[in-house]
Amino acid sequence: MKRVNTQKIGDVLQEFFSDNPALYKRVLDIRVQRAWGEVLGEMVLQYTKNIYVKDKTLYVSLSSSVLRSELSFCKDRLVQSLNDYVGSSVIENIILR
């Protein structure tokens, strides 16, 4: 049986997300949240209480003031690393709480 009108899954997803930009933005936000643990490692993830994205800003609640202080020195590098991991410019700033 010959298949007719076949498409690559990547093309179908790209077309779907182009029709639903809000959904695509939400998917990228979730990727950034997951990237936090992947980029910074398990030790930092243990001290992370809450993490969310709002208006191109990543908000991270940490339970360690020492870790918060250390991470605040390299915010620009973190933004770049997280965006590189996701493959898109999702965040522009990080606020550590």
N, C-alpha and C positions, 0 to 999 in steps of 0.2 A: 504494500500500500504506500503510495507516494504522498508525502505531506505537502500541502499547499499553503502558501501564505505564512511561512515560518519566519520568526524573528528571533534575534538574540535576546537573552534575558536582560542584558545590560541596556539594550536599546529600549526595551519595554519599560524598564524602571526609570530610565532617563525621561521618557515621554510622560510617564505617570507623575513624576516629581515636577516636571515643567508645568503640568496642569494643576499641581497642588503645591505651590511654593511654601505655604505655611507648614505643611506636613514635612517638607524637606528641611526647613529650618529647625523644626522640633527634633528630627532625626539627628541633625548635626549637633544640637545642644546635648542630646543624650550621649553622642560619641565623645564629646568633650568631657562630660562627667565621668565616663568610663576611662578615658585617657588619663585622668588625674592619677588613678592607681597604677596604670601601666607605666607612665612616664616617671613618676616619683617613687614608685616601689611600695612594697608591703608595709614597711615601717611607717612611712608617712600616712598611709591609708589607715593604719591603726589609730592614729590621732585625729583623723578626719571625722567630724560628727555629721555635718550637713554640707551638701554641695549642690548648687543650682546655677543656671544661667538666666540672666535677665538683661535685656537691652545691651547685648554684646559685652556684658561684664560677668565674670565668673565669681560667684560669692562662695567662699569656703570658710566653714566654721571649724576651728582647730581646738583641741583640748589642751595643747601644750603651748604656753607662751614663748618658750625658748624656740620651738620649731616655727612658730608664727614670725618671730623676729628674724630668724635665719632665712626663711622663705621671702620675707619682704625685701631683702637685699637683692634678690634675683628675679623680681617680678617680670621684667622685660624678657628675660631668657625663658621663663616659664610660659609666658604667652606665646612666644615663638615656637617652643617645643610642642606645646599642646596643639597649636594650629597646624604645625607640620605633621604631627601624628594623625590628625583628623583629615588632613589634606585640603583644608579650606580655611579661610580667615573667618573664624566663628566668633572669637573673642578679641577684645582690644585692651581689656584691663582685668586685673584680679584684685578683689578685695578680700583680705584675710581678716577674719574675726576671731 
